[in-house]
């Protein structure tokens, strides 16, 4: 006696449409990796000749003055570091608090109103924000007692504002996907609403929060036009004191943008600017790797529990 096995529905049979979609997805993933590799190869090709023209001891000095063949990148590294750290210190706490309010406390009508507005803010061009900072923020800071309004602190404020939509949006999405049962279980055990948020919801959304913070840092460290307008664009290495954030600075990105159009191709100055691009690439890669490690280690600990 033979048994007739019914054929699967046509919707489950692999068709040419599914194969094309699979190939397109595979091609997109491979092309992204290839393009990234080509970009890094081009940076290496144009930037590595710097090491044959300038010694490392001369490269990591305090004086950036290409007219006199002085290419010390320490002021540029310090400027990028200070501006980014200031932006992170401002944006991360404010962004997390705002995301918690939107995701856990705000009524539905407020969330539906504020969330799109915050996401729209991310689309404001950086040159517009830099111009507004130069026109309005810098004079205000100068009136507060600074010698000039174009300082690292001004750049930190602008970058914090630019990073906030990314941090708020991704963090709120990470909180939204936490199952409602987590909150109900904590409340049923006697936890208050704040204890539930602090001890249950935020730890459960840890991976998404880490990604949001790292993307915000990446947005800050890679910004060019806004910081070039509001930081004073001065390649100085000020002394380490309480007023260091209120001194003019220049970042790696601003240096590349300001000087790349004025150098001769193949010159030492040209190769040094590409070396700055390599340094920025490595910093961004390190930030992304750190984010992946933090997310992976957090997931491993959760599985062990």
C-alpha positions as CSV (number, residue, x, y, z in Angstrom):
1,X,0.0,0.0,0.0
2,X,1.5,3.3,-1.0
3,X,1.1,6.5,0.9
4,X,0.7,9.7,-1.0
5,X,2.7,12.5,0.5
6,X,1.2,15.8,-0.3
7,X,3.4,18.3,-2.1
8,X,4.3,21.4,-0.2
9,X,2.4,24.5,-1.2
10,X,3.7,26.6,-4.0
11,X,4.5,29.4,-1.7
12,X,7.0,27.2,0.1
13,X,8.8,26.0,-3.0
14,X,12.1,27.9,-3.8
15,X,11.5,30.1,-6.8
16,X,13.5,32.4,-9.0
17,X,12.3,35.4,-7.0
18,X,13.7,34.0,-3.7
19,X,17.0,33.1,-5.4
20,X,17.4,36.6,-6.8
21,X,16.6,38.2,-3.4
22,X,19.2,35.9,-1.7
23,X,21.8,36.8,-4.3
24,X,21.1,40.5,-3.9
25,X,21.4,40.3,-0.1
26,X,24.7,38.3,-0.5
27,X,26.0,40.8,-3.1
28,X,25.1,43.7,-0.8
29,X,27.0,42.2,2.1
30,X,30.1,41.3,0.1
31,X,30.1,44.7,-1.7
32,X,30.1,46.5,1.6
33,X,33.1,44.6,2.8
34,X,34.9,45.1,-0.5
35,X,34.3,48.8,-0.6
36,X,35.5,49.2,3.0
37,X,38.6,47.2,2.2
38,X,39.3,49.4,-0.9
39,X,38.9,52.6,1.2
40,X,41.4,51.3,3.7
41,X,43.8,50.2,1.0
42,X,43.6,53.7,-0.6
43,X,44.3,55.3,2.7
44,X,47.3,53.0,3.3
45,X,48.6,53.7,-0.1
46,X,48.5,57.4,0.3
47,X,49.3,57.7,4.0
48,X,52.1,55.2,4.6
49,X,54.7,57.1,2.7
50,X,54.5,59.6,5.6
51,X,56.6,57.1,7.7
52,X,59.4,57.3,5.1
53,X,59.4,61.1,5.0
54,X,58.8,61.9,8.7
55,X,60.0,60.0,11.8
56,X,57.5,59.0,14.4
57,X,59.3,61.2,16.9
58,X,58.6,64.2,14.7
59,X,55.1,63.1,13.9
60,X,54.0,62.9,17.5
61,X,55.1,66.4,18.6
62,X,53.3,69.5,19.7
63,X,53.7,71.7,16.7
64,X,51.5,71.6,13.6
65,X,52.7,74.2,11.1
66,X,53.0,72.7,7.6
67,X,54.5,75.9,6.1
68,X,57.6,75.2,8.1
69,X,57.4,71.4,7.5
70,X,56.2,70.8,11.1
71,X,53.6,68.0,11.3
72,X,53.1,67.3,14.9
73,X,49.7,65.7,15.3
74,X,49.4,65.8,19.1
75,X,47.4,69.0,19.1
76,X,45.0,67.5,16.6
77,X,44.6,64.3,18.6
78,X,44.1,66.3,21.8
79,X,41.5,68.5,20.1
80,X,39.5,65.5,18.8
81,X,39.7,63.8,22.2
82,X,38.6,66.8,24.2
83,X,35.7,67.7,21.9
84,X,34.5,64.1,21.7
85,X,34.8,63.5,25.5
86,X,32.9,66.7,26.2
87,X,30.1,65.7,23.8
88,X,29.9,62.2,25.3
89,X,29.7,63.5,28.9
90,X,26.9,65.8,27.9
91,X,24.9,63.6,25.4
92,X,25.0,60.2,27.1
93,X,23.3,61.0,30.4
94,X,20.8,63.4,28.8
95,X,20.1,60.9,26.0
96,X,19.6,58.0,28.3
97,X,17.3,59.9,30.6
98,X,15.2,61.2,27.7
99,X,15.0,57.7,26.2
100,X,13.8,56.2,29.5
101,X,11.2,58.9,29.8
102,X,9.9,58.3,26.3
103,X,10.0,54.5,26.6
104,X,8.8,54.0,30.2
105,X,7.2,57.0,31.6
106,X,5.7,59.3,29.0
107,X,2.1,58.7,28.0
108,X,1.4,57.4,24.5
109,X,0.4,60.7,23.0
110,X,3.7,62.3,24.1
111,X,5.8,59.5,22.8
112,X,4.1,59.6,19.4
113,X,4.6,63.3,19.3
114,X,8.2,63.6,20.6
115,X,9.8,60.6,18.9
116,X,9.3,61.8,15.3
117,X,10.5,65.3,16.3
118,X,13.7,63.9,17.8
119,X,14.3,61.7,14.7
120,X,13.8,64.7,12.5
121,X,16.5,66.6,14.4
122,X,19.1,64.1,13.2
123,X,18.5,65.3,9.6
124,X,19.6,68.9,10.2
125,X,22.8,69.4,8.1
126,X,25.9,69.8,10.3
127,X,26.9,72.9,8.4
128,X,23.7,74.6,9.6
129,X,24.3,73.6,13.2
130,X,27.9,74.8,12.9
131,X,26.8,78.2,11.5
132,X,24.2,78.6,14.3
133,X,26.8,77.8,16.9
134,X,29.2,80.3,15.4
135,X,26.5,83.0,15.3
136,X,24.7,82.5,18.6
137,X,26.5,80.0,20.8
138,X,30.0,81.3,20.5
139,X,29.0,84.9,21.5
140,X,27.1,83.6,24.5
141,X,30.1,81.6,25.8
142,X,32.3,84.6,25.3
143,X,29.9,86.7,27.4
144,X,30.1,84.1,30.1
145,X,33.8,84.9,30.6
146,X,35.8,83.0,28.0
147,X,38.5,84.8,26.0
148,X,36.8,83.6,22.9
149,X,33.6,81.8,22.1
150,X,35.2,79.4,19.6
151,X,36.4,76.8,22.0
152,X,36.4,73.0,22.6
153,X,33.4,73.5,24.9
154,X,31.4,75.0,22.0
155,X,32.3,72.1,19.8
156,X,31.3,69.7,22.6
157,X,27.9,71.3,22.9
158,X,27.2,71.2,19.1
159,X,28.4,67.6,18.9
160,X,26.3,66.6,21.9
161,X,23.2,68.1,20.2
162,X,24.1,66.2,17.0
163,X,24.6,62.9,18.9
164,X,21.4,63.1,21.0
165,X,18.9,62.0,18.3
166,X,20.9,58.8,17.6
167,X,21.3,57.9,21.3
168,X,17.7,58.7,22.2
169,X,16.2,56.9,19.2
170,X,18.2,53.7,19.4
171,X,18.0,53.5,23.2
172,X,14.2,54.0,23.1
173,X,13.9,51.2,20.5
174,X,16.0,48.9,22.7
175,X,13.7,49.6,25.7
176,X,10.6,49.1,23.5
177,X,11.5,45.5,22.6
178,X,11.9,44.4,26.2
179,X,8.9,42.0,26.9
180,X,6.1,43.4,29.0
181,X,6.4,40.3,31.2
182,X,9.7,41.5,32.6
183,X,8.1,44.6,33.9
184,X,4.9,42.8,35.2
185,X,7.1,40.2,37.0
186,X,9.2,42.8,38.8
187,X,6.1,44.8,39.8
188,X,4.4,41.6,41.0
189,X,7.4,40.9,43.3
190,X,7.0,44.3,44.9
191,X,9.5,46.5,43.0
192,X,8.6,50.1,42.5
193,X,8.4,51.5,39.0
194,X,11.8,53.1,39.3
195,X,13.4,49.9,40.6
196,X,11.8,48.0,37.7
197,X,13.4,50.4,35.2
198,X,16.8,50.5,36.9
199,X,17.2,46.9,37.9
200,X,15.2,45.1,35.2
201,X,14.5,47.0,32.0
202,X,17.9,48.8,31.6
203,X,20.0,45.7,32.2
204,X,17.9,43.8,29.7
205,X,18.4,46.5,27.1
206,X,22.1,46.7,27.8
207,X,23.2,45.7,24.3
208,X,21.0,48.2,22.5
209,X,22.1,51.0,24.9
210,X,25.8,50.2,24.3
211,X,25.3,50.3,20.5
212,X,23.4,53.6,20.9
213,X,26.3,55.1,22.9
214,X,29.0,53.9,20.5
215,X,27.1,55.2,17.5
216,X,26.8,58.6,19.2
217,X,30.5,58.6,19.9
218,X,31.2,57.7,16.3
219,X,29.0,60.5,15.1
220,X,30.9,62.9,17.4
221,X,34.4,61.9,16.5
222,X,33.7,61.9,12.7
223,X,32.0,65.3,12.5
224,X,33.8,67.8,10.3
225,X,32.1,71.1,9.3
226,X,30.4,71.9,12.6
227,X,33.5,71.6,14.7
228,X,35.6,73.4,12.2
229,X,33.3,76.4,12.6
230,X,32.9,76.5,16.4
231,X,36.2,75.3,17.9
232,X,38.4,78.1,16.7
233,X,40.3,75.8,14.3
234,X,43.6,76.5,16.1
235,X,46.2,73.7,16.2
236,X,47.4,74.5,19.7
237,X,48.0,72.1,22.6
238,X,46.9,74.1,25.7
239,X,48.2,73.3,29.1
240,X,46.3,70.8,31.3
241,X,44.2,73.0,33.6
242,X,40.6,73.8,34.5
243,X,40.2,76.1,31.5
244,X,41.4,73.6,28.8
245,X,37.8,73.2,27.4
246,X,37.6,77.0,26.9
247,X,40.6,77.2,24.6
248,X,40.5,77.1,20.7
249,X,41.1,73.6,19.3
250,X,41.4,71.8,16.0
251,X,40.3,68.3,15.3
252,X,41.6,65.7,12.9
253,X,38.6,65.9,10.7
254,X,38.7,69.7,10.6
255,X,42.4,69.6,9.6
256,X,41.7,67.3,6.7
257,X,38.8,69.3,5.4
258,X,40.6,72.7,5.8
259,X,43.9,71.7,4.2
260,X,43.3,68.9,1.7
261,X,42.3,71.3,-1.1
262,X,45.4,73.4,-0.7
263,X,48.2,70.7,-0.9
264,X,50.0,69.4,-3.9
265,X,49.4,65.7,-4.6
266,X,52.3,63.6,-3.6
267,X,53.8,66.1,-1.2
268,X,54.7,65.4,2.4
269,X,51.8,67.5,3.6
270,X,49.5,65.4,1.3
271,X,50.7,62.1,2.8
272,X,50.4,63.4,6.4
273,X,46.7,64.3,5.8
274,X,46.0,60.8,4.6
275,X,47.9,59.5,7.7
276,X,45.3,61.4,9.7
277,X,42.6,59.6,7.8
278,X,44.2,56.3,8.7
279,X,44.3,57.3,12.4
280,X,40.6,58.2,12.2
281,X,39.8,55.0,10.5
282,X,41.6,53.0,13.2
283,X,39.8,55.0,16.0
284,X,36.4,54.3,14.5
285,X,37.3,50.6,14.0
286,X,38.4,50.4,17.6
287,X,35.1,52.0,18.8
288,X,33.0,49.5,16.7
289,X,35.1,46.6,18.0
290,X,34.7,47.7,21.6
291,X,30.9,47.9,21.0
292,X,30.8,44.4,19.5
293,X,32.9,43.1,22.4
294,X,30.7,44.7,25.1
295,X,27.5,43.4,23.4
296,X,29.0,39.9,23.0
297,X,30.3,39.7,26.5
298,X,26.9,40.9,27.9
299,X,25.1,38.2,25.9
300,X,27.5,35.6,27.1
301,X,26.9,36.5,30.7
302,X,23.1,36.4,30.2
303,X,23.3,32.9,28.6
304,X,25.4,31.6,31.5
305,X,22.8,32.8,34.0
